[in-house]
């Protein structure tokens, strides 16, 4: 059963977050930029770290962003949360097709998802589809309460970055 979960700003949101079955999450949004520019924002660490973490979450910051965005490459993102230990998220890129598709693993725990992001050309705009497959229903539920809840805000921040980049 498919279920519409939410989008930032309610019904007016340009971001769609949809649960597909027990283990899948699909998030879509159209950006007013060509796929090459949107892909750059997902694949260049200096751009990625400017939009990836929701700014509304206070006291947490992305302190390290290592990304080797190529098939077989790896990534590691490290977050600082006040006085506690830093938390790292990491994995490997299973498939990278420039300006079209990035597939990666989330290896920091047994309940990690496989994420696929596609960049579809829509006449100078980009339809971005963010698709995650979780190993269990419980892992998806946990993500919907945690990291996935921030996706609409993150994609809004990406939109702001793309607008500021222009071309």
Secondary structure as the mmCIF struct_conf table of DSSP 4:
data_model
#
loop_
_struct_conf.conf_type_id
_struct_conf.id
_struct_conf.beg_label_comp_id
_struct_conf.beg_label_asym_id
_struct_conf.beg_label_seq_id
_struct_conf.end_label_comp_id
_struct_conf.end_label_asym_id
_struct_conf.end_label_seq_id
STRN STRN1 UNK A 2 UNK A 6
TURN_TY1_P TURN_TY1_P1 UNK A 8 UNK A 9
HELX_RH_3T_P HELX_RH_3T_P1 UNK A 10 UNK A 12
BEND BEND1 UNK A 14 UNK A 14
STRN STRN2 UNK A 16 UNK A 20
TURN_TY1_P TURN_TY1_P2 UNK A 21 UNK A 23
STRN STRN3 UNK A 24 UNK A 31
BEND BEND2 UNK A 32 UNK A 33
HELX_RH_AL_P HELX_RH_AL_P1 UNK A 35 UNK A 43
HELX_RH_AL_P HELX_RH_AL_P2 UNK A 45 UNK A 51
BEND BEND3 UNK A 52 UNK A 53
TURN_TY1_P TURN_TY1_P3 UNK A 55 UNK A 56
BEND BEND4 UNK A 57 UNK A 57
TURN_TY1_P TURN_TY1_P4 UNK A 58 UNK A 59
STRN STRN4 UNK A 60 UNK A 67
BEND BEND5 UNK A 70 UNK A 70
TURN_TY1_P TURN_TY1_P5 UNK A 71 UNK A 72
STRN STRN5 UNK A 74 UNK A 81
TURN_TY1_P TURN_TY1_P6 UNK A 82 UNK A 83
BEND BEND6 UNK A 84 UNK A 84
STRN STRN6 UNK A 87 UNK A 97
TURN_TY1_P TURN_TY1_P7 UNK A 98 UNK A 100
STRN STRN7 UNK A 101 UNK A 105
BEND BEND7 UNK A 108 UNK A 109
TURN_TY1_P TURN_TY1_P8 UNK A 110 UNK A 111
STRN STRN8 UNK A 114 UNK A 121
BEND BEND8 UNK A 122 UNK A 125
STRN STRN9 UNK A 126 UNK A 133
BEND BEND9 UNK A 135 UNK A 136
HELX_RH_AL_P HELX_RH_AL_P3 UNK A 137 UNK A 145
TURN_TY1_P TURN_TY1_P9 UNK A 146 UNK A 146
HELX_RH_3T_P HELX_RH_3T_P2 UNK A 147 UNK A 150
HELX_RH_AL_P HELX_RH_AL_P4 UNK A 151 UNK A 165
#
